[in-house]
Amino acid sequence: MQLVVLKNLKELEKFANFFVENLPIISEKALIVGLLGDLGSGKTTFVQAVAKILNIKELLVSPTFVIQKKYPISNEKTCFKNLIHIDAYRLENGKDLLNLNWNEIKNDSRNLVFIEWPERVEDIFETEIKKIYFKFLDENTRELRF
């Protein structure tokens, strides 16, 4: 596991660029990335930075109340065609994801899926998912483990 300390938004954007540059060229199923950390630790801000790099024009906001948002990706540098942002904070367990077409989402290799609060729905994951841990250090500084 790697650790990085980010001291400002610019450094978070650089990390998001590193993340995008290291996405797989081809994928058999959706790439699922769990984002773990307290409220205000930078999870949504990270997804916003990734969306910007992937040329997503729509404003990306936390899907806390709608649970899931889907954004088309228009970047030829990646095999992914959709960014799906899920906030599982209000879900009871993985079964709640089934109502959101989870089986279709996870089996589509064109989907890049970010799940905030994945520990709430981890019972539905068939295999280990990628994880990024966010830790609030101070107003500007975050620690990320991945």
VOBA-1610 file (N, C-alpha, C; in pm, whole numbers, padded with zeros to 5 digits, always signed):
BEGIN
Met+00084-00117+00000Met+00000+00000+00000Met+00089+00124+00000Gln+00053+00219-00086Gln+00130+00342-00094Gln+00061+00452-00016Leu+00140+00547+00031Leu+00089+00660+00108Leu+00137+00788+00042Val+00045+00885+00031Val+00081+01015-00023Val+00010+01121+00061Val+00081+01230+00088Val+00023+01343+00159Val+00006+01456+00058Leu-00116+01505+00047Leu-00150+01611-00048Leu-00178+01738+00031Lys-00106+01845-00003Lys-00113+01967+00077Lys-00207+02072+00022Asn-00263+02047-00097Asn-00357+02143-00154Asn-00434+02078-00269Leu-00528+02153-00323Leu-00612+02103-00431Leu-00530+02070-00555Lys-00429+02148-00583Lys-00344+02124-00700Lys-00277+01987-00691Glu-00231+01949-00572Glu-00169+01818-00553Glu-00272+01705-00565Leu-00394+01730-00520Leu-00500+01631-00537Leu-00529+01610-00685Glu-00530+01719-00760Glu-00551+01710-00905Glu-00438+01633-00973Lys-00315+01651-00927Lys-00202+01574-00981Lys-00218+01426-00952Phe-00264+01395-00830Phe-00288+01255-00795Phe-00399+01198-00882Ala-00506+01275-00906Ala-00614+01229-00993Ala-00562+01204-01134Asn-00472+01287-01181Asn-00413+01267-01313Asn-00331+01138-01316Phe-00253+01115-01210Phe-00177+00990-01196Phe-00273+00871-01200Phe-00384+00880-01129Phe-00483+00774-01126Phe-00534+00745-01267Val-00574+00850-01339Val-00629+00834-01474Val-00524+00777-01568Glu-00401+00826-01558Glu-00294+00775-01645Glu-00267+00627-01623Asn-00302+00575-01506Asn-00276+00436-01474Asn-00401+00348-01479Leu-00506+00399-01540Leu-00624+00316-01561Leu-00590+00206-01661Pro-00655+00091-01649Pro-00626-00016-01745Pro-00665+00026-01887Ile-00592-00027-01983Ile-00620+00000-02124Ile-00747-00073-02166Ile-00765-00189-02111Ile-00881-00273-02143Ile-00928-00337-02012Ser-01056-00358-02002Ser-01111-00413-01879Ser-01216-00518-01912Glu-01216-00629-01836Glu-01316-00734-01859Glu-01449-00700-01793Lys-01443-00633-01681Lys-01563-00589-01609Lys-01540-00445-01566Ala-01639-00387-01502Ala-01625-00250-01453Ala-01508-00242-01356Leu-01441-00129-01355Leu-01339-00103-01254Leu-01411-00036-01138Ile-01405-00100-01022Ile-01475-00050-00904Ile-01371-00001-00804Val-01386+00125-00763Val-01293+00186-00670Val-01371+00234-00548Gly-01338+00178-00433Gly-01399+00221-00309Gly-01323+00338-00251Leu-01396+00442-00211Leu-01337+00561-00151Leu-01377+00564-00005Leu-01279+00547+00084Leu-01306+00539+00227Leu-01249+00659+00299Gly-01322+00708+00398Gly-01275+00821+00476Gly-01392+00897+00535Asp-01362+00976+00634Asp-01465+01055+00702Asp-01524+01161+00609Leu-01636+01218+00652Leu-01694+01332+00581Leu-01589+01442+00570Gly-01580+01504+00453Gly-01488+01615+00435Gly-01344+01575+00412Ser-01319+01446+00387Ser-01181+01401+00370Ser-01132+01410+00226Gly-01220+01444+00132Gly-01176+01466-00006Gly-01225+01365-00107Lys-01313+01276-00071Lys-01358+01171-00162Lys-01427+01229-00287Thr-01527+01313-00265Thr-01599+01371-00379Thr-01508+01464-00458Thr-01424+01539-00393Thr-01331+01629-00462Thr-01239+01550-00553Phe-01196+01432-00509Phe-01113+01346-00593Phe-01190+01302-00717Val-01314+01258-00700Val-01395+01214-00814Val-01417+01331-00910Gln-01438+01450-00858Gln-01453+01569-00942Gln-01327+01593-01025Ala-01211+01574-00964Ala-01084+01594-01036Ala-01067+01489-01145Val-01103+01365-01116Val-01096+01259-01218Val-01192+01292-01332Ala-01313+01335-01299Ala-01413+01369-01402Ala-01361+01479-01493Lys-01297+01579-01436Lys-01242+01689-01515Lys-01137+01637-01613Ile-01049+01551-01567Ile-00945+01494-01652Ile-01005+01410-01764Leu-01117+01345-01736Leu-01184+01260-01835Leu-01279+01338-01925Asn-01271+01471-01919Asn-01351+01561-02003Asn-01501+01552-01979Ile-01540+01521-01858Ile-01682+01523-01823Ile-01722+01668-01803Lys-01817+01713-01881Lys-01855+01854-01880Lys-01956+01887-01770Glu-02038+01790-01734Glu-02142+01812-01633Glu-02078+01831-01496Leu-02136+01921-01417Leu-02087+01944-01282Leu-02113+01820-01197Leu-02009+01765-01141Leu-02021+01646-01058Leu-02039+01688-00913Val-02149+01645-00853Val-02175+01673-00712Val-02196+01542-00639Ser-02183+01546-00508Ser-02200+01425-00428Ser-02341+01370-00447Pro-02352+01240-00475Pro-02485+01180-00495Pro-02549+01132-00365Thr-02524+01202-00256Thr-02572+01160-00124Thr-02721+01128-00124Phe-02802+01213-00182Phe-02947+01194-00174Phe-03004+01116-00291Val-02936+01117-00406Val-02984+01039-00520Val-02913+00904-00527Ile-02816+00881-00444Ile-02737+00758-00430Ile-02640+00737-00546Gln-02684+00754-00668Gln-02601+00721-00784Gln-02617+00822-00896Lys-02505+00858-00957Lys-02506+00944-01075Lys-02417+00881-01181Lys-02458+00895-01306Lys-02383+00840-01419Lys-02347+00954-01513Tyr-02218+00958-01552Tyr-02167+01063-01638Tyr-02099+00999-01759Pro-02131+01044-01880Pro-02060+00992-01997Pro-01917+01046-02003Ile-01825+00959-02039Ile-01684+00996-02053Ile-01655+01016-02201Ser-01596+01128-02234Ser-01562+01155-02374Ser-01412+01176-02388Asn-01337+01077-02344Asn-01192+01084-02350Asn-01142+00958-02417Glu-01077+00974-02530Glu-01032+00859-02608Glu-00910+00789-02547Lys-00852+00845-02443Lys-00735+00785-02380Lys-00771+00671-02286Thr-00900+00646-02265Thr-00942+00541-02173Thr-01046+00451-02239Cys-01053+00328-02192Cys-01152+00234-02243Cys-01288+00256-02178Phe-01294+00339-02075Phe-01418+00359-02002Phe-01506+00465-02070Lys-01635+00438-02074Lys-01731+00528-02139Lys-01826+00593-02040Asn-01829+00541-01916Asn-01917+00596-01814Asn-01844+00605-01681Leu-01861+00717-01613Leu-01816+00730-01475Leu-01943+00721-01391Ile-01946+00625-01301Ile-02061+00608-01213Ile-02015+00637-01071His-02083+00731-01008His-02047+00778-00874His-02161+00737-00780Ile-02129+00652-00684Ile-02228+00601-00589Ile-02189+00646-00449Asp-02287+00695-00375Asp-02267+00727-00234Asp-02352+00628-00155Ala-02287+00532-00091Ala-02357+00424-00021Ala-02387+00457+00125Tyr-02365+00581+00166Tyr-02384+00618+00306Tyr-02525+00586+00357Arg-02624+00606+00274Arg-02762+00586+00317Arg-02815+00445+00288Leu-02729+00357+00236Leu-02771+00220+00206Leu-02751+00132+00329Glu-02838+00035+00343Glu-02831-00058+00457Glu-02726-00167+00434Asn-02723-00220+00310Asn-02631-00328+00276Asn-02625-00340+00125Gly-02550-00439+00079Gly-02530-00457-00064Gly-02656-00485-00141Lys-02755-00544-00078Lys-02881-00573-00148Lys-02944-00445-00203Asp-02922-00334-00133Asp-02977-00207-00181Asp-02917-00167-00316Leu-02795-00211-00344Leu-02733-00182-00473Leu-02802-00256-00587Leu-02858-00371-00558Leu-02927-00447-00662Leu-03041-00366-00723Asn-03106-00282-00643Asn-03214-00197-00694Asn-03163-00086-00785Leu-03033-00067-00787Leu-02970+00036-00871Leu-02903-00026-00993Asn-02950-00144-01034Asn-02894-00216-01150Asn-02748-00254-01129Trp-02711-00291-01007Trp-02572-00322-00974Trp-02513-00430-01064Asn-02587-00538-01090Asn-02532-00646-01172Asn-02497-00597-01312Glu-02580-00513-01369Glu-02554-00456-01500Glu-02433-00363-01495Ile-02425-00280-01391Ile-02315-00185-01376Ile-02181-00257-01363Lys-02172-00354-01273Lys-02044-00420-01244Lys-01995-00507-01359Asn-02085-00553-01443Asn-02045-00641-01553Asn-02014-00567-01682Asp-02033-00437-01684Asp-02007-00358-01804Asp-01864-00303-01799Ser-01780-00354-01885Ser-01638-00317-01885Ser-01615-00170-01921Arg-01719-00101-01965Arg-01706+00041-01999Arg-01729+00132-01880Asn-01758+00073-01762Asn-01789+00153-01645Asn-01670+00168-01550Leu-01645+00292-01512Leu-01551+00326-01406Leu-01638+00369-01289Val-01637+00291-01180Val-01731+00311-01070Val-01656+00354-00944Phe-01697+00467-00888Phe-01647+00513-00760Phe-01758+00498-00658Ile-01727+00431-00547Ile-01826+00413-00441Ile-01773+00474-00312Glu-01842+00579-00266Glu-01811+00635-00135Glu-01883+00550-00031Trp-01818+00527+00083Trp-01870+00443+00191Trp-01890+00298+00145Pro-01793+00238+00077Pro-01811+00101+00026Pro-01827-00003+00137Glu-01780+00030+00257Glu-01791-00066+00367Glu-01938-00094+00402Arg-02030-00005+00363Arg-02172-00025+00391Arg-02234-00132+00300Val-02169-00156+00186Val-02225-00249+00087Val-02126-00359+00046Glu-02021-00376+00124Glu-01914-00468+00084Glu-01961-00613+00074Asp-02074-00646+00134Asp-02124-00783+00126Asp-02163-00823-00016Ile-02180-00728-00106Ile-02221-00758-00243Ile-02102-00778-00338Phe-01984-00735-00296Phe-01867-00745-00384Phe-01822-00890-00393Glu-01811-00940-00514Glu-01771-01079-00536Glu-01620-01097-00524Thr-01548-00993-00556Thr-01402-00996-00547Thr-01356-00868-00476Glu-01231-00865-00440Glu-01174-00747-00375Glu-01179-00629-00472Ile-01220-00515-00424Ile-01223-00395-00508Ile-01100-00310-00478Lys-01067-00222-00569Lys-00960-00125-00545Lys-01010-00028-00439Lys-00919+00020-00354Lys-00960+00112-00248Lys-00861+00225-00235Ile-00915+00343-00206Ile-00834+00460-00172Ile-00887+00509-00038Tyr-00798+00522+00058Tyr-00833+00569+00193Tyr-00796+00716+00204Phe-00891+00800+00244Phe-00871+00944+00260Phe-00872+00979+00408Lys-00776+01060+00449Lys-00771+01104+00588Lys-00752+01254+00592Phe-00840+01323+00664Phe-00834+01467+00684Phe-00724+01495+00786Leu-00623+01573+00747Leu-00517+01612+00841Leu-00538+01754+00891Asp-00568+01846+00798Asp-00606+01982+00834Asp-00684+02041+00718Glu-00719+02167+00727Glu-00807+02230+00627Glu-00760+02207+00483Asn-00631+02202+00460Asn-00579+02187+00325Asn-00512+02053+00297Thr-00480+01977+00399Thr-00395+01859+00383Thr-00474+01730+00402Arg-00449+01638+00309Arg-00512+01506+00315Arg-00405+01400+00299Glu-00427+01288+00366Glu-00341+01171+00350Glu-00421+01067+00274Leu-00359+01011+00170Leu-00424+00907+00090Leu-00340+00782+00093Arg-00406+00670+00115Arg-00340+00539+00105Arg-00413+00462-00004Phe-00333+00399-00090Phe-00392+00323-00201Phe-00306+00203-00236
//
